[in-house]
Amino acid sequence: MNQEDSHLLLPVDSAWLALERPENPMTITVMLRVEGLTETRLREFLEIYWLAWQRFRYMPVRRAPGWWWEADPVFDLKHHLRVTPDAFSPHQLQEWVSARLNQPLPDYRPLWKFWLAPNAEGGAALLLRMHHCYADGLSLLGIFERICPPSPQQLPALYGAPETPDLQRWSLAAGAWFRELIGSELAEASGNRSGDMEGHAEGSSGSLQDAGKVLERVAQTGLKLVNEVSQFLVEPEDSPSSLKHDLLGRRQCCWSTPVALSRFQEIARLTGVTINDVLLSCVAAAVRKQLAAGQVDLDEAVLHAAVPVDIRGQLPAGIKPESGTLGNCFGTVFVPLPVDGESSLERLYRIKHETRRLKKSWQPGIAWGLTASASLVPESWRQPVADVFCRKASAVVSNVPGSREERYLAGCRITEQMFWVPQAGDIGLGVSIVSYAGSVQFGVVADEAVMASPSRFLADCLEELDALTG
């Protein structure tokens, strides 16, 4: 196979293959409700627009020295699209989606697949499952916004991207970025010292003061990095609870009806917090009820939510993905959930305190670097890397900011948009919060070992919203 058809995955992409476990596959799931979408329209849409991203014709293959992208020599869209004509009721649709979540993607083809239920009650349901090595949620969201315009008469203007190997460029840029993070001023000071030594042989006080300030700033930066890494690694593990069990590999999912975004905005305005604080507070209340039912001592319990954070804005040009390309560029913050808080407002303000503290943290970048290292270390060392994440969180909570206006897929109106992200290691609960066209939806996916009825957890999230509104 020639260079055009095969090249190494970037470490941040292959990490998701390295961390995968049979009972907890690293796949992203997207569900769209699309009025009037038919198989013919969808197939034509995918052929023209979706497959314009060349990566979707590639599959990850394991061979020394790592994972490689290889073009599928017998690629055919029919392998990646399945149509189910059943007229699903809302309850049947949730059961059908849950069954798809538990269906493995064949590893001898590109790891993505669409399912269409054109006759589902309330409008056609379009489901996509894709392995995380292809892209993170924001990359996928960007693709859908490119190929789903805001008007049924408008055609996508920009779409597609070639699959090009850039491992060397990425590696050089990543190394330069980390050096800059901890020692750019030291390097600059060293260069200036060698060039200016003769001019300052007599040792002017101004020069010594400038050098002292540089060294002081370098020391502060170094100490901050050490402190951030230390805080990240010594963060207490979550308490034993009903959410911490060996997983069975059988998952169920559910999602709410759309809730007006204005409700969250009004609560945030009246209480002086952000919308994200309100959303996390709803999740914290549901986790509290889950623990209380399991007779956990809430006053002593330690629980965290792993929250993905986009770090594209912090990355230099050599690492930052170009607009419209696929890839993984997010870190993770571990937000303590105040499950001992007895009132809605107490939980909300404590969430606000934690999110403010983490806003200035380097934790997302550190987590991104640790994740990327998973594919670079020996297999026997990977479990400790995974444990850094999995033992410090009992749930993954993702907040996906979708389009503020309605979008159209193949000329058909998208009425709802739902995302579920994977949960690594022994984390068996995922909560997705998706905003789209002035509404917000909650989605829950849970392994049967940690939660028999995710619909009850979903209802608890919405009850907390009612409590904050009241």
Secondary structure, 3 states (H helix, E strand, C coil): CCHHHEEECCHHHHHHHHCCECCECCEEEEEEEECCCCHHHHHHHHHHCHHHEHHHHEEEEEECCEEEEEECCCCCHHHHEEECCCCCCHHHHHHHHHHHHCCCCCCCCCCEEEEEECCCCCCEEEEEEEECCCCCHHHHHHHHHHHCCCCCCCCCCCCCECCCCCHHHHHHHHHHHHHHHHHHHHHHHHHHHHHHCHHHCCCCHHHHHHHHHHHHHHHHHHHHHHHHHHHHHHCCCCCCCCCCCCCCCCEEEEECCCEEHHHHHHHHHHHCCCHHHHHHHHHHHHHHHHHHHCCCCCCCCCCEEEEEEECHHHCCCCCCCCCCCCCCCEEEEEEECCCCCCCHHHHHHHHHHHHHHHHCCCHHHHHHHHHHHCCCCCHHHHHHHHHHHHCCCCEEEEEEECCCCCCEECCEEEEEEEEECCCCCCCCEEEEEEEECCEEEEEEEEECCCCCCHHHHHHHHHHHHHHHHC
